[in-house]
Amino acid sequence: MKPRMFSLLSAFVLCSTVSLSASEGWSVDYEKAKAQALAEKKDLLLDFTGSDWCTWCIRLRKEVFETELFKKEAPSKFVLVELDFPQDSSAQPEATRVQNKKLQDQFGIKGYPTIFLSDASGRPYAQLGYEKGGPEVYLKSLEDARANRVKRDAAFQKAETFAGLDKAKALQDGLAILPDELVSAHYKSTVDEIRGLDPKDTLGVDSKFGLVQALQDLQKQLKEKAGDGSESLRTVVDQFVAARPKLTPKQKQIALLDVLNYFVPPKDNAAALKLLDDVSALAPESEEGKMASQIRERVQRMLTK
């Protein structure tokens, strides 16, 4: 997991004058769509889109979603939900804008189009985007993903017949079917259950996903305390590290670098330099250690100008 301030920004913003409203057969109400999916025993297809500016979103809709084949086949398995982020949102109800922003944060949307497939409860099992080949290819991708959801559910159901480490192994089998990034972001309760059943981490689930989820929680804490100053933020990170004695130096570096996102220059420059020195000292030759040294040089040059 890279520190957020150094991650590459997604660049999908290609302007267009085309405006696409939600098509017939698509819902814009997430909660109603979930209720419908539950009643009809279907899954959800969530289309995070920019209908009046995103070129690839517009192409996906024209090449796939608006075709007769897709409109015939997809609704038999999925409730279709459009979550639109138009450049011109004047015609979009306030409730829809609020809902979409909440879901954007919940699903960690970085670019458009982003398509999530989820069960009726809203727990995702696949993530897609634009794909060449028209409706036939896209429907095949949907079907393959849905088949994995069926396998996931079978593994989870099997787990209910076991206890202890056997149950943990069956749950792990279900998680193994899914992309790791979805497990980290959306299956915390399952990972926590496995951790409780396997406290010695013999299956390696905690070491694989537990730290990722803990770092996500750390980000939330730092965001909540962003206005409390660098000393308070550093304390939060130090407590995080102290509570996890098995962290490797690299993992400690990642946690420490996360706090830089919330330092406010220029008043926090001294605290930033101290933190960067600490990061470098942990493992000077790691990617994070070298990154910290580079940032420190830039901050130092800024201070001497």
Helices and strands as residue ranges (DSSP letters): G 4-6, E 26-27, H 30-40, E 43-49, H 55-60, I 61-65, H 68-73, G 74-76, E 78-84, H 94-107, E 114-118, E 124-128, H 134-159, H 164-176, H 180-186, H 188-197, H 205-205, I 206-210, H 211-224, G 226-228, H 230-242, H 249-258, G 259-262, H 269-282, H 287-304
